[in-house]
């Protein structure tokens, strides 16, 4: 790329959606574009989809950094996983080049991370590492970057414990996927209603119930409460949501043996993050919200190796 190629493009390319950020030479946002061209929706034609995106954005030449599932085994090209002994700053040094076949385009994709726990069970993340990098960049002078738990809620929620710029451990919870499955299929789906309604008391009851036994047992309570007329059907969706989110938090509490001393840093959509904040507050755990786009822009500055 020559000096005139000052336009940088960051792409968070996920399974269902794609978010694009056009930056100037200083890393300031010029334009943002979101679409539904996730990796499952482009029929394997990643180069063609990228070419269409560049046309939509009016870009003929671009320096591109991508993150997310585009670098997965099912994506454009599989990027390696870094082990957690590598700091988050190593992401910039390990960007993997992709030959797009598009003139005037330099394209690289960020690696993910892998973690193997003390029992030999592996866990992986791809995409969330950029959010962690961005949140750490933003919190550098506020103490949050020195350590503590980061929560990235979603279909597969991630909890990552970070110290001194390194991921010490992380855990994935299939919370969003389980909620979708239980509310659409199986026994619980027959009693669940009110999916678009919010019932805070039912949500709180689910969070508390999560600490009273294993999930296969507490989940049946969702049905039992309805058939014994102890909970109206329209409360069940909120109750199940609280039960699943509460199960995550109780698992973290069990592993840490105490309430986290520092606020849990939550990076996610406002609606979903609000549910986690409510659940954390119910259990006496402080938390802090981060705006996802702001976090990702900070990550892009780090990935492009720009001054903060």
VMD Tcl script that draws the C-alpha trace (Angstrom):
set ca {
  {0.00 0.00 0.00}
  {1.26 3.50 -0.81}
  {1.03 6.68 1.20}
  {-2.15 7.66 -0.61}
  {-3.93 4.57 0.66}
  {-5.03 6.11 3.93}
  {-8.48 4.52 4.01}
  {-8.61 1.67 6.45}
  {-11.51 -0.74 6.72}
  {-12.27 -2.87 9.76}
  {-14.75 -5.71 9.39}
  {-16.36 -7.69 12.19}
  {-17.53 -10.60 10.04}
  {-19.68 -12.99 12.01}
  {-21.87 -15.99 11.36}
  {-25.05 -14.12 10.47}
  {-24.06 -10.45 10.25}
  {-21.21 -8.23 9.12}
  {-20.26 -4.84 10.57}
  {-17.89 -2.59 8.65}
  {-16.03 0.51 9.84}
  {-14.30 2.91 7.45}
  {-11.47 4.80 9.15}
  {-9.26 7.70 8.18}
  {-5.48 7.72 8.57}
  {-5.80 8.56 12.30}
  {-8.27 5.78 12.97}
  {-11.30 8.07 13.32}
  {-14.61 6.68 12.09}
  {-15.72 7.99 8.69}
  {-18.59 5.61 8.03}
  {-20.20 2.50 9.44}
  {-22.16 -0.08 7.48}
  {-24.02 -3.13 8.81}
  {-25.53 -5.92 6.71}
  {-26.64 -9.54 6.95}
  {-23.79 -10.93 4.82}
  {-22.51 -13.26 7.54}
  {-20.36 -16.24 6.59}
  {-23.42 -18.50 6.31}
  {-25.12 -16.11 3.90}
  {-22.47 -15.58 1.21}
  {-22.45 -19.12 -0.26}
  {-18.70 -19.36 0.06}
  {-18.09 -16.39 -2.24}
  {-16.16 -14.27 0.26}
  {-14.18 -12.37 -2.37}
  {-17.33 -11.50 -4.28}
  {-19.09 -10.40 -1.12}
  {-16.13 -8.24 -0.14}
  {-16.04 -6.71 -3.62}
  {-19.73 -5.79 -3.29}
  {-19.07 -4.28 0.12}
  {-16.26 -2.12 -1.23}
  {-18.56 -0.90 -3.99}
  {-21.26 -0.08 -1.45}
  {-18.73 1.88 0.60}
  {-17.31 3.61 -2.48}
  {-13.80 2.27 -1.89}
  {-11.45 1.31 -4.71}
  {-8.39 0.78 -2.52}
  {-8.37 -0.26 1.12}
  {-6.23 -1.63 3.93}
  {-8.52 -4.20 5.59}
  {-8.39 -5.95 8.95}
  {-11.10 -8.51 9.70}
  {-12.06 -10.39 12.83}
  {-14.70 -12.93 13.74}
  {-15.96 -16.13 12.16}
  {-14.60 -15.16 8.75}
  {-11.33 -16.58 10.09}
  {-12.92 -19.83 11.28}
  {-12.81 -23.28 9.71}
  {-16.15 -22.49 8.07}
  {-15.04 -19.03 6.99}
  {-12.89 -17.61 4.22}
  {-9.65 -19.05 5.52}
  {-8.89 -20.52 8.92}
  {-6.67 -18.31 11.04}
  {-4.65 -19.98 13.80}
  {-5.55 -19.85 17.47}
  {-3.08 -18.18 19.80}
  {-2.50 -19.78 23.19}
  {-3.38 -17.66 26.19}
  {0.27 -17.22 27.11}
  {0.39 -14.68 24.27}
  {-0.80 -11.18 25.28}
  {-3.67 -9.50 23.47}
  {-1.17 -7.10 21.91}
  {0.16 -10.10 19.98}
  {-2.95 -10.00 17.79}
  {-1.45 -7.23 15.65}
  {1.75 -9.23 15.16}
  {-0.15 -12.34 14.08}
  {-2.63 -10.97 11.56}
  {-2.95 -13.50 8.74}
  {-2.88 -12.26 5.14}
  {-5.64 -13.28 2.73}
  {-5.21 -12.97 -1.03}
  {-8.54 -11.51 -2.15}
  {-7.69 -11.20 -5.82}
  {-8.95 -7.61 -5.66}
  {-6.58 -4.95 -6.97}
  {-5.58 -2.27 -4.47}
  {-6.71 -4.26 -1.45}
  {-4.58 -5.51 1.41}
  {-6.56 -7.89 3.62}
  {-5.65 -9.53 6.93}
  {-7.63 -11.46 9.54}
  {-7.07 -11.61 13.29}
  {-6.38 -14.96 14.99}
  {-8.53 -16.35 17.76}
  {-7.48 -17.77 21.14}
  {-7.55 -21.23 22.65}
  {-7.47 -22.23 26.30}
  {-7.12 -25.67 27.88}
  {-8.31 -25.89 31.47}
  {-6.79 -27.91 34.31}
  {-8.92 -30.92 33.31}
  {-7.62 -30.87 29.75}
  {-10.88 -29.50 28.30}
  {-10.33 -26.96 25.49}
  {-12.22 -23.74 24.85}
  {-11.88 -21.35 21.91}
  {-12.87 -17.82 20.98}
  {-12.92 -16.07 17.65}
  {-14.00 -12.45 17.44}
  {-14.28 -11.79 21.15}
  {-10.51 -11.31 21.38}
  {-10.89 -8.07 19.41}
  {-13.49 -6.81 21.88}
  {-11.20 -7.68 24.78}
  {-8.34 -5.85 23.10}
  {-10.53 -2.80 22.54}
  {-11.89 -2.72 26.08}
  {-8.37 -3.00 27.49}
  {-7.21 -0.17 25.23}
  {-10.03 2.08 26.43}
  {-9.58 1.24 30.10}
  {-5.79 1.56 30.15}
  {-5.71 4.48 32.56}
  {-8.64 3.46 34.71}
  {-7.37 0.30 36.36}
  {-9.85 -2.04 34.68}
  {-7.19 -3.22 32.28}
  {-5.05 -4.56 35.10}
  {-7.27 -7.53 35.83}
  {-10.72 -8.93 36.39}
  {-13.53 -10.62 34.52}
  {-14.81 -9.53 31.13}
  {-18.22 -10.72 29.96}
  {-19.21 -10.81 26.30}
  {-22.84 -11.95 26.19}
  {-24.39 -13.44 23.09}
  {-25.51 -16.70 21.55}
  {-22.37 -18.17 23.08}
  {-21.44 -15.98 26.04}
  {-17.78 -15.62 26.93}
  {-16.29 -14.94 30.35}
  {-12.59 -14.08 30.28}
  {-10.32 -13.32 33.22}
  {-7.61 -10.88 32.20}
  {-4.47 -9.83 34.04}
  {-1.77 -7.48 32.77}
  {-3.02 -7.63 29.21}
  {-3.21 -11.43 29.10}
  {-6.16 -13.77 29.11}
  {-5.61 -16.05 32.08}
  {-8.66 -18.23 31.42}
  {-11.96 -18.07 29.59}
  {-15.20 -20.01 29.51}
  {-17.94 -20.28 26.91}
  {-21.62 -20.72 27.85}
  {-24.17 -21.69 25.19}
  {-26.78 -19.56 26.94}
  {-28.38 -17.83 23.97}
  {-28.49 -21.02 21.93}
  {-30.05 -22.97 24.80}
  {-32.67 -20.26 25.30}
  {-33.63 -20.48 21.63}
  {-33.77 -24.28 21.69}
  {-35.76 -24.61 24.91}
  {-38.24 -21.90 23.96}
  {-38.93 -23.41 20.51}
  {-38.60 -27.17 20.97}
  {-39.23 -29.80 23.59}
  {-41.26 -29.89 26.77}
  {-40.54 -26.36 27.97}
  {-41.68 -24.82 24.68}
  {-45.21 -26.06 25.44}
  {-45.49 -23.84 28.50}
  {-43.37 -20.85 27.46}
  {-45.10 -17.70 26.30}
  {-44.46 -13.98 26.58}
  {-41.14 -14.10 24.73}
  {-41.44 -10.44 23.78}
  {-42.46 -9.36 27.26}
  {-40.26 -8.45 30.22}
  {-41.24 -9.55 33.72}
  {-38.47 -8.45 36.11}
  {-39.81 -10.41 39.09}
  {-39.86 -13.65 37.06}
  {-36.36 -12.94 35.72}
  {-35.09 -12.36 39.27}
  {-36.75 -15.58 40.44}
  {-34.94 -17.47 37.68}
  {-31.58 -15.94 38.63}
  {-32.05 -16.98 42.26}
  {-33.26 -20.48 41.32}
  {-30.09 -21.02 39.29}
  {-28.15 -21.32 42.54}
  {-30.39 -24.04 43.93}
  {-29.25 -27.00 41.87}
  {-27.94 -28.20 38.53}
  {-29.52 -26.77 35.39}
  {-31.19 -30.03 34.22}
  {-33.13 -29.97 37.51}
  {-33.85 -26.26 37.80}
  {-34.96 -26.11 34.14}
  {-37.79 -28.56 34.84}
  {-38.95 -26.19 37.55}
  {-39.90 -23.79 34.78}
  {-42.56 -26.27 33.65}
  {-43.54 -27.38 37.15}
  {-44.21 -23.80 38.26}
  {-46.70 -23.37 35.42}
  {-48.58 -26.68 35.71}
  {-48.98 -26.17 39.47}
  {-50.32 -22.65 38.83}
  {-47.46 -21.08 40.81}
  {-46.33 -19.01 37.80}
  {-48.39 -17.66 34.86}
  {-47.26 -18.88 31.41}
  {-46.47 -15.34 30.26}
  {-43.72 -15.17 32.93}
  {-41.91 -18.29 31.76}
  {-39.71 -16.67 29.09}
  {-38.32 -14.16 31.59}
  {-37.89 -16.92 34.19}
  {-35.96 -19.14 31.75}
  {-33.77 -16.22 30.72}
  {-32.95 -15.50 34.35}
  {-32.30 -19.18 35.01}
  {-29.81 -19.48 32.14}
  {-27.99 -16.23 32.86}
  {-27.97 -17.04 36.57}
  {-26.42 -20.44 35.82}
  {-23.50 -18.68 34.09}
  {-22.91 -16.35 37.00}
  {-23.20 -19.05 39.66}
  {-20.66 -21.12 37.73}
  {-18.21 -18.20 37.80}
  {-18.86 -17.65 41.51}
  {-18.21 -21.32 42.21}
  {-14.94 -21.22 40.32}
  {-13.70 -18.03 41.97}
  {-15.02 -19.02 45.42}
  {-16.02 -15.39 46.04}
  {-17.69 -12.33 44.54}
  {-15.29 -10.67 42.05}
  {-13.54 -7.75 43.71}
  {-13.52 -5.62 40.56}
  {-16.56 -4.80 38.43}
  {-17.35 -7.29 35.70}
  {-16.71 -5.52 32.38}
  {-19.68 -6.21 30.08}
  {-19.34 -5.71 26.32}
  {-22.56 -6.42 24.45}
  {-25.74 -5.06 22.93}
  {-27.65 -2.72 25.27}
  {-30.69 -4.98 25.70}
  {-28.79 -8.16 26.43}
  {-26.20 -6.39 28.55}
  {-29.00 -4.90 30.68}
  {-30.19 -8.41 31.56}
  {-26.73 -9.42 32.70}
  {-26.31 -6.20 34.68}
  {-29.62 -6.91 36.44}
  {-28.60 -10.49 37.23}
  {-25.18 -9.42 38.50}
  {-26.74 -6.75 40.69}
  {-29.19 -9.28 42.15}
  {-26.22 -11.40 43.20}
  {-24.27 -8.46 44.64}
  {-21.68 -8.28 41.85}
  {-20.64 -4.85 40.51}
  {-20.48 -4.41 36.74}
  {-19.66 -1.85 34.08}
  {-21.08 -1.50 30.57}
  {-19.05 -0.88 27.42}
  {-20.51 0.31 24.12}
  {-19.61 -2.38 21.53}
  {-18.92 -0.09 18.57}
  {-16.67 2.14 20.65}
  {-14.81 -0.92 21.89}
  {-14.37 -2.31 18.38}
  {-13.05 0.99 17.06}
  {-10.45 0.98 19.83}
  {-9.56 -2.59 18.84}
  {-9.10 -1.56 15.22}
  {-6.68 1.19 16.22}
  {-4.62 -1.44 18.03}
  {-4.86 -3.97 15.20}
  {-3.78 -1.33 12.66}
  {-1.05 -0.32 15.14}
  {-2.22 3.30 15.30}
  {-1.55 5.70 18.19}
  {-4.35 5.69 20.77}
}
mol new
graphics top color blue
foreach p $ca { graphics top sphere $p radius 0.5 }
foreach p [lrange $ca 0 end-1] q [lrange $ca 1 end] { graphics top cylinder $p $q radius 0.2 }
display resetview
